[in-house]
């Protein structure tokens, strides 16, 4: 199985951005609730 390093970096980058976006969204939601 040929797995490119560039593809891996792009995948990890997109995943980290997605996780950070969800985290910030949840943080704002919980702050607005209080």
PyMOL commands that set and color helices and strands:
alter all, ss='L'
color gray80, all
select helices_A, chain A and resi 5-33
alter helices_A, ss='H'
color red, helices_A
deselect
rebuild
show_as cartoon
